[in-house]
Amino acid sequence: MTRVAVIGAGPCGLAQLHAFEAARKKGADLPEIVCFEKQSDWGGLWNYTWRTGLDEHGAPVHGSMYRYLWSNGPKEVLEFADYTFEDHFGKPIPSFPPREVLYDYITGRAEQDELRSYVQFNTAVRWIAEDGADGFEVTVESLTDGHTRVERFDHVIVATGHYSVPNFPAYAGFATFPGRVMHSHDFRDAHEFAGRDLLVMGSSYSAEDIALQAKKYGARSVTITYRTKPMGFGWPDGIEEVPLLTRVDGNTAHFADGSIRHVDAIVLCTGYRHSFPFIEEALRLRTSNELYPPNLYRGVFWLDNPKLMYLGMQDQYYTFSFFDVQAFTARDFVLGRASLPSREEMAADIQSWRARQATLDGPADDIEFQADHLLELSKDVDYPAFDLALTREQFRQWERDKEESITGYRDKSFTSPCTGTPSPVHHTPWWQAYDDSMATFLGGGAAAGAPADLPAA
């Protein structure tokens, strides 16, 4: 019997299992599918943990989620077309949910599909190699008893994500800096920086959000240092952007423009590495964080052996809906519903997309590029249709809203591209919303002001 290994039970892995289950419900005969997940539960990055450094098994912590995280993009652009937010919650909900709400949504579809039967939890993949017989040998270890075994599979689908291995730059003075230096991977609670002067290094989404979080929850000041260009938003009082850090002397940070700032702590929002040490070199994806990684036909199939597939390895604007369409694409190849062209044709197609990628100039271009990629994949699978044109405009509006108010863009509402239902405006402006629990978000309201023990930001 054909066997398929799915590595990881985060959003991509669950999308893959859902794709197979959707086919089974329509009468398809499925191969044997085994999903290996090293954590004790599914959800990947969305599976919040208080831990940093090492997990309960002594391995590096996978998760990068932190308390008080709210979606930084409208939920409408990531909605499952076959399991809408309204399906899950029984009513329309605001457009920018907190982490707990999104986790509940992701796992809700998985629970409805009864996908746990496919997943072996607390099981780490240690090695993947071609077996010389048109398949793969996969070495796995049970983290509960330490037992290691080797299994053979006909197809392997890597769905481990690429936001768990942090990129750590080094700067003069870090070794003697008297405060804390941490990567955003280990950021858990903005209260840690209340009353302190924080330096945030980076100029992308994590830097943007952690700077806002820190100020919202009481930081005295936040200085954001950038390498190439500032984000340029209209920051609230107490947040500023300066050029690249050059060195740190004690608590004094020096920047490329000659300015200095006092800092008590440093958070490195400097990105992540695509890391696959468990895959043999000939099969290992090596890429930076880009919209169309090299050697992946259609962004999914490994050029030199398409029976190996990677999901969700792109830089991401579209997320859950994109993972779904990728998963349906991979599924149809595994089930024999779709064939692939010659290696030469696949290589030419990859080059065509990457050549276009090289011409992109900013987020607006990036969004159009990824929307076109999603559209191309969706044409060939039976994933339910949704209003992709609407999501393109929603992304553009989201960018405009951020330019208008970086603290207020989460207070906007959008229309579902799947149901056509407008989302309600959240009961509390995000900048005054300190309770991010699902009960408060979905229910009545909460006190608009800061808690009594927290200074107003």
KAFENKA-V659198 format. One record per residue. N is the residue number from 1. SS is DSSP state (h for helix, s for strand, l for the rest). OMEGA is omega in degrees with one decimal (none if undefined). Layout:
BEGIN
N_SS_OMEGA, N_SS_OMEGA
END
This chain:
BEGIN
1_l_176.7, 2_l_-179.9, 3_s_-178.4, 4_s_174.5, 5_s_173.3, 6_s_-175.3, 7_s_179.1, 8_l_177.9, 9_l_169.2, 10_l_-178.5, 11_h_-179.8, 12_h_179.1, 13_h_177.4, 14_h_175.2, 15_h_180.0, 16_h_177.9, 17_h_177.4, 18_h_180.0, 19_h_177.5, 20_h_-179.1, 21_h_177.2, 22_h_177.4, 23_h_179.1, 24_h_-179.5, 25_h_177.6, 26_l_174.0, 27_l_-178.7, 28_l_170.6, 29_l_-176.4, 30_l_168.5, 31_l_172.2, 32_s_-176.3, 33_s_178.1, 34_s_177.3, 35_s_178.5, 36_s_-179.6, 37_l_-176.0, 38_l_177.6, 39_l_-177.5, 40_l_177.8, 41_l_-177.5, 42_l_179.8, 43_l_177.4, 44_h_-179.6, 45_h_-177.3, 46_h_177.7, 47_l_-172.9, 48_l_170.7, 49_l_174.4, 50_l_-174.5, 51_l_167.6, 52_l_-179.0, 53_l_-178.2, 54_s_177.9, 55_l_-176.0, 56_l_178.7, 57_l_-179.3, 58_l_178.0, 59_l_178.2, 60_s_178.4, 61_l_-178.7, 62_l_-168.2, 63_l_176.7, 64_l_-176.8, 65_l_179.5, 66_l_178.1, 67_l_177.3, 68_l_175.7, 69_l_172.7, 70_s_176.6, 71_l_178.3, 72_l_173.1, 73_l_-179.0, 74_l_-178.6, 75_h_-176.4, 76_h_-177.6, 77_h_177.2, 78_h_-173.7, 79_l_172.4, 80_s_-178.5, 81_l_-177.8, 82_l_177.7, 83_s_-170.8, 84_l_174.8, 85_h_178.8, 86_h_173.9, 87_h_-172.9, 88_h_-173.7, 89_h_177.7, 90_l_179.9, 91_l_173.0, 92_l_177.1, 93_l_-178.5, 94_l_-168.1, 95_l_-175.9, 96_l_-175.2, 97_l_170.5, 98_s_-173.6, 99_h_-176.1, 100_h_-179.8, 101_h_179.2, 102_h_176.6, 103_h_179.3, 104_h_179.3, 105_h_-179.6, 106_h_-175.3, 107_h_177.7, 108_h_178.1, 109_h_179.1, 110_h_177.5, 111_h_178.6, 112_h_178.9, 113_h_-177.1, 114_l_-174.1, 115_h_-176.5, 116_h_-178.9, 117_h_179.4, 118_h_-165.2, 119_s_169.8, 120_s_-177.7, 121_l_-178.7, 122_l_-178.8, 123_s_-176.2, 124_s_173.8, 125_s_-177.4, 126_s_-177.7, 127_s_174.2, 128_s_-179.8, 129_s_173.2, 130_s_-175.1, 131_l_-179.8, 132_l_-178.9, 133_l_176.2, 134_l_177.6, 135_l_-175.5, 136_s_167.9, 137_s_-178.1, 138_s_178.5, 139_s_-178.5, 140_s_178.6, 141_s_171.6, 142_s_-178.6, 143_l_177.9, 144_l_-178.9, 145_l_178.0, 146_l_-178.7, 147_l_178.6, 148_s_178.0, 149_s_177.9, 150_s_178.0, 151_s_178.4, 152_s_178.0, 153_s_177.5, 154_l_178.5, 155_s_174.4, 156_s_178.9, 157_s_-177.3, 158_s_-176.1, 159_l_-173.0, 160_l_-177.5, 161_l_-179.2, 162_l_177.1, 163_l_-178.6, 164_l_179.1, 165_l_-171.5, 166_s_173.3, 167_l_-176.0, 168_l_170.4, 169_l_177.2, 170_l_180.0, 171_l_178.9, 172_s_178.1, 173_l_179.2, 174_h_-174.7, 175_h_-177.7, 176_h_178.5, 177_l_-174.4, 178_l_179.8, 179_l_-178.2, 180_s_170.5, 181_s_-176.9, 182_s_171.9, 183_s_178.5, 184_h_175.6, 185_h_-178.1, 186_h_177.6, 187_l_-177.9, 188_l_-172.0, 189_l_-177.4, 190_h_178.2, 191_h_-179.6, 192_h_-173.5, 193_h_177.9, 194_l_178.7, 195_l_-175.8, 196_l_176.0, 197_s_-173.0, 198_s_171.2, 199_s_177.2, 200_s_-178.5, 201_s_178.9, 202_l_-177.8, 203_l_177.3, 204_l_-168.3, 205_h_-179.4, 206_h_177.1, 207_h_178.7, 208_h_-173.1, 209_h_-178.9, 210_h_175.3, 211_h_179.1, 212_h_178.9, 213_h_-176.3, 214_h_-179.9, 215_h_-179.8, 216_h_-176.4, 217_l_163.1, 218_l_176.2, 219_l_178.6, 220_l_176.7, 221_s_174.7, 222_s_174.8, 223_s_179.0, 224_s_179.2, 225_s_-173.8, 226_l_-179.9, 227_l_-172.8, 228_l_178.9, 229_l_179.8, 230_l_173.5, 231_l_169.8, 232_l_178.7, 233_l_173.9, 234_l_-173.0, 235_l_173.6, 236_l_177.6, 237_l_179.0, 238_l_174.7, 239_s_176.6, 240_s_176.9, 241_s_178.4, 242_s_179.5, 243_l_-169.5, 244_l_171.9, 245_s_175.5, 246_s_177.8, 247_s_175.2, 248_s_173.7, 249_s_-174.6, 250_l_178.0, 251_l_-178.4, 252_s_177.5, 253_s_179.7, 254_s_-175.2, 255_s_-172.4, 256_l_178.7, 257_l_179.5, 258_l_-179.5, 259_l_177.1, 260_s_176.1, 261_s_170.5, 262_s_178.8, 263_l_178.2, 264_l_-177.5, 265_s_-177.7, 266_s_174.3, 267_s_-179.4, 268_s_175.2, 269_l_-168.0, 270_l_170.5, 271_l_-174.2, 272_s_178.4, 273_l_167.2, 274_l_-172.7, 275_l_-179.2, 276_l_-177.1, 277_l_-178.6, 278_l_-178.9, 279_s_-179.8, 280_l_-170.2, 281_h_-176.0, 282_h_-177.7, 283_h_-168.5, 284_l_174.8, 285_l_175.0, 286_l_-174.9, 287_l_166.0, 288_l_-179.5, 289_l_-175.9, 290_l_-173.1, 291_l_179.0, 292_l_-176.9, 293_l_179.9, 294_l_170.2, 295_l_176.5, 296_s_177.3, 297_s_-175.3, 298_l_-178.5, 299_l_-172.7, 300_l_-166.3, 301_s_178.2, 302_s_-169.7, 303_l_-175.0, 304_l_175.5, 305_l_-174.3, 306_l_173.9, 307_l_168.8, 308_s_-178.0, 309_s_176.4, 310_s_176.8, 311_l_170.6, 312_l_-176.9, 313_l_179.8, 314_l_160.3, 315_l_-163.7, 316_l_161.3, 317_l_168.8, 318_l_-179.9, 319_l_-170.7, 320_h_179.8, 321_h_177.5, 322_h_177.5, 323_h_179.6, 324_h_-177.0, 325_h_173.6, 326_h_-178.2, 327_h_176.3, 328_h_178.0, 329_h_178.3, 330_h_-179.8, 331_h_-176.0, 332_h_174.4, 333_h_180.0, 334_h_-177.8, 335_l_179.2, 336_l_179.1, 337_l_-176.9, 338_l_175.7, 339_l_-179.5, 340_l_177.9, 341_l_179.3, 342_l_178.6, 343_h_-179.5, 344_h_179.2, 345_h_177.4, 346_h_179.5, 347_h_179.6, 348_h_179.2, 349_h_176.6, 350_h_-178.4, 351_h_179.4, 352_h_178.9, 353_h_-178.3, 354_h_175.4, 355_h_176.4, 356_h_179.5, 357_h_-177.5, 358_l_-178.8, 359_l_-174.5, 360_l_-176.3, 361_l_174.6, 362_l_-174.8, 363_h_-178.7, 364_h_176.8, 365_h_-178.9, 366_h_-178.3, 367_h_178.7, 368_h_179.4, 369_h_-177.6, 370_h_175.5, 371_h_177.2, 372_h_177.3, 373_h_178.0, 374_h_-179.6, 375_h_-179.8, 376_h_179.2, 377_h_-173.8, 378_h_-179.1, 379_l_-171.5, 380_l_-178.8, 381_l_-177.5, 382_l_174.6, 383_l_-175.8, 384_l_-179.6, 385_l_171.2, 386_l_-172.7, 387_l_-178.4, 388_h_178.6, 389_h_178.2, 390_h_-178.9, 391_h_175.5, 392_h_-180.0, 393_h_178.6, 394_h_174.8, 395_h_179.3, 396_h_178.5, 397_h_177.0, 398_h_177.8, 399_h_178.8, 400_h_179.9, 401_h_179.2, 402_h_177.3, 403_h_-179.6, 404_h_-179.2, 405_l_-179.3, 406_l_176.0, 407_l_-174.8, 408_l_-174.8, 409_h_178.5, 410_h_178.4, 411_h_179.3, 412_l_177.5, 413_l_-176.8, 414_l_-178.5, 415_s_180.0, 416_l_175.6, 417_l_-178.5, 418_l_-177.1, 419_l_-175.1, 420_l_-178.0, 421_l_175.3, 422_s_175.6, 423_l_176.1, 424_l_172.4, 425_l_-179.4, 426_l_-173.7, 427_l_-177.2, 428_l_175.8, 429_l_-174.8, 430_h_-177.0, 431_h_176.9, 432_h_-176.8, 433_l_-177.8, 434_l_179.2, 435_l_-177.3, 436_l_-179.2, 437_l_179.8, 438_h_-178.9, 439_h_-180.0, 440_h_-179.3, 441_h_-176.2, 442_h_-174.1, 443_l_-174.8, 444_l_-177.9, 445_l_178.4, 446_l_177.4, 447_l_-176.4, 448_l_-175.4, 449_l_177.8, 450_l_173.3, 451_l_-173.0, 452_l_-177.0, 453_l_-176.7, 454_l_177.5, 455_l_177.6, 456_l_-177.8, 457_l_none
END
